[in-house]
Amino acid sequence: MPSLHRLRGQTLVELALVMPLFVMVLMGIVVLGVGVFYNQQLANAAREGARFASIHSATADCPTTSSLAPEQSKVPAGFSVDFCDSYQEGWPKMTAHAKDHLFGLPSSQVHLSACWSGYISDTGQHDAPPPGEYPDPVTGVPTPVNSTWAPCTIDGSDPSSALGSIGCAAGMSRTDTASNLSDSDVANVANRVTVYLCYRWRPPLAGFLLIPSEVVLRAASTESIQRQQ
């Protein structure tokens, strides 16, 4: 029968063999959990930003703007096109609203961009209605409209379908295919806004358990433009 000293020595050897593996797995789970949490925070902030831009459309008191101005003839009576929360200034109001919904991340290191998508007519006009027949505003006779859906881009990629190919830096390039005009009695449009957020996360224990030194976390959300009454 093994002596007590031998049993204790065997236990210490087993502990020395198992403990490092246990700690590695435990820390890996913790780091993975932090990454998932950060990604959820970005997704929530992107939804809030897109919702903000959606309801602060061309007819709002302080609209969040695209780089394309809506055609004045399509703006409802009593409203004028205003560039209040403008893309040239980085949408300060929308950005602040989105980043207010971040928890646990340094908001100054989170980059935000947005773009507006819509239909383009066969003549190259943005803010076109979806393909179909629409009554002429003068004669009332149905007139066919040929248009094509054109997604906007950030860093040359559609953020709603190619999220992983978009970079993460201030001043990302962007292309709008529609304005911030919403569907109304005057304009038949189906414009949408997409808000993109990214964060360069440097995980703790980088290099341990094959954890990379940097992970780019990305999130995007798309909303239909809503009319402000």
Stockholm file with secondary structure:
# STOCKHOLM 1.0

chainA/1-229         MPSLHRLRGQTLVELALVMPLFVMVLMGIVVLGVGVFYNQQLANAAREGARFASIHSATADCPTTSSLAPEQSKVPAGFSVDFCDSYQEGWPKMTAHAKDHLFGLPSSQVHLSACWSGYISDTGQHDAPPPGEYPDPVTGVPTPVNSTWAPCTIDGSDPSSALGSIGCAAGMSRTDTASNLSDSDVANVANRVTVYLCYRWRPPLAGFLLIPSEVVLRAASTESIQRQQ
#=GR chainA/1-229 SS CCCHHHHHHHHHHHHHHHHHHHHHHHHHHHHHHHHHHHHHHHHHHHHHHHHHHHHSCTTSSSCBCCSSCCCGGGSCTTCCCCCSBCTTTTCHHHHHHHHTTCCSSCGGGEEEEEEEEEEEETTSCSSBCCSEEEECTTTCCEEEECEEEECCEETTBCTTTCGGGCCCSTTCCEECSSCSCCCCSSCCCCCEEEEEEEEEECCTTTTGGGCCSCEEEEEEEEEECCCCC
#=GC SS_cons         CCCHHHHHHHHHHHHHHHHHHHHHHHHHHHHHHHHHHHHHHHHHHHHHHHHHHHHSCTTSSSCBCCSSCCCGGGSCTTCCCCCSBCTTTTCHHHHHHHHTTCCSSCGGGEEEEEEEEEEEETTSCSSBCCSEEEECTTTCCEEEECEEEECCEETTBCTTTCGGGCCCSTTCCEECSSCSCCCCSSCCCCCEEEEEEEEEECCTTTTGGGCCSCEEEEEEEEEECCCCC
//
